[in-house]
Amino acid sequence: MIGEPVNELPRYPLATLPTPVTDAVRLREALGGPSVCPRILVKRDDLTGLGLGGNKARKLEYLIADALERGAQTVVTTGAVQSNHARMTAAAACIAGLRCVLVLTSHHVTPVVEGNLLLDCLFGADVRFVPAEDPMLAVGRDAEVVDEVVREEEASGRHAYVIPIGGSCPVGALGYVSGTAELVGQLRAMDCRPSRLYYASGSRGTQAGLTLGAKLSEAPYALWGVAVSAGEPEKIERARRAANEAAILLGSGVRVDHTDLFTDQAFIGEGYGIPTEAGLEAIRLLATTEAILLEPVYTSKGFSALLRHVRSCDIPPTDTVVFLHTGGAPALFTRDFAARMETKP
């Protein structure tokens, strides 16, 4: 088990923890009942509370603590224009009394202020836009703008702390090392040993923490990451480095190898941020059976993988599986998503 090391590292309280584990009984019935469908548990990290919740709260507890320890007055991070990470970083900065600058890639120079972007503004973030055809792969110009922001902040007498996209770094990975310990403890209290844990995988910081955490906490399940964007094998290497450097921070001799880092590439669809038909169906199904809201970019694609595997009988009905709900509900409140759902009554 992880023990004390992760609890001894600097951590700024941002999330409402532990998050609950929901038994999706009505969903199971809708999928055919116990004779054909495994038990489905949902780990509700959409309920972490910070800025409408989501998985980034766990990472930001360690990242904000690190920023404060390093004397930062400003946090700077990047993402797509509807980034959940950016929204929650802005919220965390509010709580910690820090200035926040967001460098967001967008198809438009002046995007519509809606969804996560609306919340960025409400939380008082200074938002800079970088036009890009593919926001998830725009690692050139956005990095230049981040450097410009850091120079501006330093010239104004403010030390800036840069958080990588998605909080995907060794310090951020600690969030799901401790998050895994929380989940494993809950499963043991339920006397439950799931065979798989499904989750949506983007910038791979969550993957790094979950994989290291599973080893340290002796988790009973196999991890099933579901990619929402392209970028292999660089992303696997990013996760491996982050996990192993996080292990060093913990003083652990455990190491993560490439073979530990599986990510299912079958559910990306046309690309990052583009909803899939299977994902839209997953949103409707979980909403109408459990009143749990998925979103079109991450969680719907992750959950559509679970649904396909249940329906194709890849998972025995005697098994239990867990879906890690990483949040992102503000993405539901955009004109593009509303238009798509209007055509699918």
Buried (B, 14 or more C-beta within 10 A) or exposed (E): EBEEBBEEBBBBEBBEBBBEBBBBEEBBEBBEEEEEBBBBBBBBBBBBBBBBBBBBBBBBBBBBBBBBEEEBBBBBBBBBBBBBBBBBBBBBBBBBEBBBBBBBBBEEEEBEEBBBBBBBBBBEBBBBBBEBEBBBBBEEEBBEBBEEBBEBBEEEEBEBBBBBBBBBBBBBBBBBBBBBBBBBEBBEEEEBEBBBBBBBBBBBBBBBBBBBBBBBBEBBBEBBBBBBBBBEEEBBEBBBBBBBBBBEBBEBEEEBEEEBBBBBEEBBBEEBBBBBEBBBBBBBBBEEBBEBBBBBBBBBBBBBBBBBBBEEEEBEBEBBBBBBBBBBBBBBBBEBBEEBBEEEE
